[in-house]
């Protein structure tokens, strides 16, 4: 067992209202300098939709993430021998998104509004490029260009997650008057097996040993931009003004002092929670090679029970502080992903082992289940628990997004959410068909207890600030028995198994 700690963020999809307060707070704090105008370390997308950058999930185009080839794990970006491929593309990245895939950042000529002389015509503020400084004829794209329109056929048809859906299932997402969409907030996943780290020729990207945050050393970065190509989530960005790559830093200056991330702190819908996970770094390669249908379960297996005495003893032995152990034992991330099994990773098939998790949305199913008979709650015919397959957002779509195509893990999450809701309804109103016995049978069928339902209800509905953000302070003044600089020893090299510390996290 090679125990490590990891900070992890969770997102409750049914509570996101798409207000972008998280994106604006992150933008104001971290990306206001020249060259970072187009960077959105936190962004909120409408699903189904193209996303930002355009169709970032299409790895046939971008070649991000890992693949298993001949029993070995290798970067998709490196077709052929790693060093040869790297050398061939070191001055040209064929899989990089272009500025048009993001958008050309712009402002408006507000001075013309303020200073225009009196006249018969209303002055206008023309758009002006923040890169060239020239006026733009028209704006064709923005960071949230398809915001609130992702359910329309025009934008939904380009969503890579529609792969494998039947025409009738696609119609559920795009039919006029019935189209449905939801919001997908995204930050860097600070993966256990980050492709950006493994791809960097200069070794500028590293994963911090004390909290798992992935960072870019600005002094070491040489702007090769392999990190942008290799990351399947497209969360590293190139700053064209200073010639460096930049990315989400998980607000480490805040988390080190126990404060919540800027995006999470500002969240209007209170959809986010942050907690600590313990995992076994010895199993990273094994888990990353797991077949798609077992990836989510394998990711749960790599996480360690923070209440297990053996885990606690090992954590203390390697120098993990007491406050981190206590935080892991009260972690919303552990409970949502492993204990209650209702949160899921975003695109685990990329094999980076992402460490942020999403509670999939319980879309409106009343109209479908009742054949448009008004869509009202009917306690005498409460069969919604068995109507998961009639959701407005098809399970296949959610499985492509959160389950590496495995519909069962999504169905399990949705049924557990539904069971918890029906349990609370019975407790409050007592009008669920079949009463307490039916609810008890329902809970048993999904593996939840009444206490689990009460805890789920509190965390997602009533939790205090301290319950949602269980973030321990970092104590660097205490000398760890394991040097944090070496805690990445067994991760990040192409193919794994490289024991030479000087090559850790490097492609060369």
N, C-alpha and C positions, 0 to 999 in steps of 0.2 A: 504494500500500500504506500503510495506516494501522495500524501494528502496536500491539497492546495485550497486556498480560499478564492472566491469569485463573487464580485458584486453583480447583481442581476436585477433587471427592471421588468415589470409586468404591465400589460395593457388590457383593460377590460373593454372589448370592442363595442358592447351594447351601450356603453356610457359615453363614448366619444361623440361630440356634437360637431366636430369639424370646424371649430372656431379658430384654429391655428395660433392660439395664445402661446402654446408651447414653442412653436416655430419662431414666433416673433421674439419671445424672451431669449431663446438661444441665439438668434441672430443679433440681438442688441448686445448680448454679453460677449460673444466669441468671434463673430465674422463681420465686423464693421470696417475693417481696414481695406486698403486698395488691393485688388487682386482676389478678394474673397466675396465680391458682390454676388456672384452666382452660387456660392456655397450655402447649402441648407443642411447643416449637420443634423438637425431635426426637421423632418417634413411630414406632412399629413396628406396621404393620397386617397382618392376616391376609388373604391373597388366595386365592380370591375372597371378597369381603366388602364391607361398606358403607364402611369407612374412617372417617377423622376429619378434619373434621366429616362427618356422614352424607352419603354419595354425593357427595363433593366433586368427583368427576370428571364429574358431570353438568352440562355447561355450558349445556344447554337451560334448566336451572333457575337456575344461578348467573351465567351470562353472563360468565365469566372468559376472559382471554386475548385474542388478536387474530383477525381474519378479513380475508380479501382481498375487497374490494368495489369493483367498477368499476376494477380495476387498482391500487387504493390499499389500504394497510394501515391498518386502524382497529380500535379497541377494540370488542369485542363489547358491552361495557357501554353504549357510546354509540350507540344506534340513533338516527339523525338527526344534525343538526348538533351538533358536540361541545360548544360553549359553551352552547347552548340546553339540551341534555340535562343537562349538568352543573348548570346553574343550577336546572333543574326538580327535580333530585333531591338538591340539596346539603343539604337538611334531612331527607331521607328516602331511604333506600337500599332499594329493593324487592328487590334481589338479595342482600342480606346474609344469611349464615347466622344463625340465632337461637341463643340460649344452649341451646335444646333440641337443636339440631343438634350442638353440642359435648357439653355435659352441664353440669348445675348442680353446681359444685364443692362438695364436702362433706367434713366430718370426722365423728368420732364423739364422743359425750359420754363420754369416758373417765373424767372426774371422778366420774361416777355409779358406775363400777366401783370406783374407789379409795375413795370416801367413803360408799358405801351402808351403812346400819346392818345389823347382823346380822339375819337373818330366814330364813324357810323357803324363799324363792324366790331363784333365782340372779339377781343384777342384770345388766342388759344395757346396752350402749352404743348409744343410738339415733343414727341419722344426723342431722347438723345442717348446714344450708346455710351455706357460707362467704360467701354474698352477703347474705342476709337475717338470718342468725343464728338462724333459726327451725328447729324440728325438721321433718324431712321424713317424710312417711308411708311412702314407699318410694323406693328408688333404681331408676331406670328406664334409666339410661345412664351410661357411663363412657368414658374415653379409649381403652380397649382392650376394649370391651364384647363384641365377637365374637371375642376372642382365642382361637385354637386351635379355633374353631368355624366359621371362614369357609367350610369346605368343605361344611357342612351345607346342605340345601336352604333352611332358614329364612333364613340370612344370605346365602348365595351368590346367591340369586335376585335380590337387589337390586343386585348389582355391575354398574355400567354397562359394564364390559369384556366382559360376556357377549353384547353386541350382535353379531349376525351369526353366532352359533354355532348349529349344528343341535341338535336335541334329543338325538341320540346323543352329540354332543360335550359337551353339558351334563351328560349322564349320567356321563361319565368323571370329572367333577368332584364329583358328588354321590351316586353310587351307594353304597349301604351296603356297608361292608367294603372298598370300593375308593376312597372319597373321598380326595382329596389336596389339600393346601393348602401355601402357602409364605408366607414373611414378607417384607414390603416396608418397609424402614426409609426414613423421609423427613425431610429437612431442607429449608430454603429452597434453591432451585436457583441462586440468584445469576446469573440469566439474562443473556444478552447483550442481549436486547430486552425488558426487564422491563415488564410491564403495570402493575405497581404504581407504578413511577416515572412513567410516562406519564399515569397517571390522577390523580395528586395535585394538587389545585387550589392548594395552598399551596407546592408545590415542596419539601416536606420530605424526600422520598426521593431519594437519589442513589446513583450507582454509583462507587465509588472507582477512580480512574485507575490506582493502582499495583498493585492486586491483584484488581480486579473485584468486590469484596464490595459488596453492596447494603445500605445502612443508612438509618435514619430519624433525621433531626435532631429530637431531642425538643424543642428550643427553638422550632422552626419549625412543628411539627405542630399542626394545629388540629382534629384529630379528625373530619375529614369522612368518613373511613373508605372513601373510594373505593379505597384500596389493598387493603382486604379483599375488596371486590367484584370488583375487576379481576384480582387474582391467581388464576389457575385452580387453583393448588395449595393455596390457602387457608392460606398460611403467615404473612401479617401478622395480628396479633391486636389487638383493642381493649382497652386497660386501662381498665375502668370506674371505677377508683378515682382515677386521675390524669388521665383524659381524653386519653390519648395512644395512638397505635398503636405496637406493638412487634413485633419479628420476630427470627429467627435472625441473628446477627452473624458467623457462621462463626468464632467465637472469635478475632476479630482481635487482642485483646490477647495471645493465645498465639501465633498464627501470625506476628505481627510480630517475635517473638523466636525463630522457628524451631521452636516447639513444636506438637505435634499438637493438633487440636481435642479438646475434652473428650469428646465422644461417640466419636470414633475412638480416642482413647487408652484409653478404658475398655472398648472392645469385646471381649467374651469370645471370640467366634468369630474374631476377626482378619479380619473380612470387609471392612474399609475400608482404602482407601489414598488419599493426597492428593498431588497434583502440580500443576505449572504448565503452562498452555497459552498459546501465542501465537496470536492470531487477527487477521484483517484487518477492522478496524472499518468500512472503506469498503463492505464487502459485506453488512452486517447487513440492510439493507432488502431487498436482492436475495434473500438466503437465506430471510428470513422470508416472502417471497411465493412460495416454491417450492411446487409441488403436493405433496399429502400423500405420494404414492408415492415422491417423491425427497427428502423432507425430511431423512432420516437421512444420506443420502449428501451432501446439500448442507451439512449441519452439519459433516461431515468435511472438506469442501472449504474451509470458512472457516478451519480450523485450519492454521497454518503449520508447516513442518518446521523445528524449532529447530536442526537440524544443517546446514541450507542456508546457505552462506556469505552469500548476499544477505540472508537473513532476519536472520542474526547481525549483519551490518553495519548494517542498518536499525534493529535493536533498540538497538545501541550509539548510533546517531545520535540517537534520540529519548530517550536517557537511561536505558534499562533497564540495571540494574546487572549486572556480570559474574556475580555469584552467582545471579541470576535466570535468566540465559542458561544457565548450567551446570545449574541445577535443571530447566529445561525440557528439556534434552537427556537427562536421566535420569528424566523424568516417567513414573510409572506411568499417569497419565491419558492421555497421548498414546499410549503403547504399547497400552493396552487398547482405546481407542476408535478410533484411526485406524490405527496400524501393524498390530495383530493383528486388529482389527475384530470383537472378541468382546463389547465393552461397548456398551450402547445407552442413549439418553436416555429419560426418563420422559415420555410423552405429548408428543412433539414437535409434534403437530398443534395444540397451543395456540399455537404460533409465538412463544413467548417465548425460544426457543433456550436451553433449560436446560443448565447446565454441570456437572451431576452425572450419572454414568453407572452403569448396572446390567448385571452379567453375568447373563443370564437363566438360570433353573434348568434343569438336566438332570434332569427328573423321572424316577421309576422307570418303566422301559419293559420290564423283563424279563417281568413277568407278561403284559402285552399281547402282546409279540412272541412269547412261547412258549405263548400260549393257556393260561395258568395251569398250566403243567407244572412248577411248582416254583420258577421264577424264579432258577435258578442259572446261573453262568457256564459256557458251553460253548465251549471254544476251537475245536472242530471245525466249529461252525456259527455263527461270529461274524458276524452280519449286522445288528447293532444300528446300525451306521453308516447303514444304509439304512432304519431304522425310525423316523425322526424323526416321521413323520406319525402314529405310533401312541403317542405320548407320553401319559401320564396327564393332563398339562396340555396342552390342545389348542394348536397353534401359533397359531390364530386369536386365542385369548385373550391369549397373549403378544404378538402383533402389535398388538392393540388397546392394550396397556399400554405397549409399548416401541417400536413401529415405525410409528405413525400408520396402522395397518391393513396395512402392507406385510409380508406373511409371509416374503418372500425374505430380508430383512435378519435376521430371527429365525432362519430355517433356516440361513443362513450362519454365524451365531454358534454355533448348537448343533452344527453339523457340525464347525466348527473346534475347539470344545471337545472333542467326541468324538474327533476325529483326534489331538489332543494327548494325550488320555488313552490311546488305543490305542498311540500311539508310545511313551509311557512304560511301558506294560504290556509291550510287546514288548522294550523295553530291559531291563526288570527280570526278566521271567519267560520271555520268548521263546515264548509259547504262543498268539499271535494267528494265526488261520487265514491261511495264505499266507505267513507269515513276513515278513522284511524287505522283500521286493519288494512285497507287498500293502500294507504300511504306507507305503512310498515312493510308491506309486501313489495311495494315499489322501491323503497330504499334498499331492501335486501337484494333486489335484482340488480342494482347498480353498485352495491358494495359500500354504501354510505350508512352512517349511524345518525340518529337525531342530533347528537353532539356535533358531528361533522357539519350538518346542515346549519346549526346555530352559528358555528364558527365561520362558515362560508358567508352566511347572511351578514354577520357583523363586519367581516373584512371588506366585502364588496359594497356594503350599504351604509354602515354606521361607524366605520373605523375612524379613530382619531388620527391626527397627524403622526403621532409617534407610533401608532400601530401600522400605518401604511408605509412609513419610512424607517425601517430598522437598520440604521447605518452606523456602525461603530467608528469611533475615532481611531486614526492610525497613530501608533506610538513608535516612531522611528528612534526615539531616544533609548528604547530598550533593545539591546543587542540580541538578535535572533540567533539561535543555534544553527540556522540555515541562512546563509547569505542571500538576501532577496535578489541580488544581481544574478545569482546562479540558479534561481528557482525555475528558469525556463529551459533547463538543460535537455529535457527529453521531448521538447516540442519545437515545431517550426522549421525543421530542416526537411527538404524534399526527400520523401521516402523514409524518414525517421531513422532512428538507430545511430545517428552520428554522435559519437561521444566526445568529439573535440570541442571543448568549450569555446575556442576562438572562432568556430564556425557557426555557433548557435544563432538561429534566426537568419542565416544568410543562404543565398543560393549557391555561392561559390565555394 
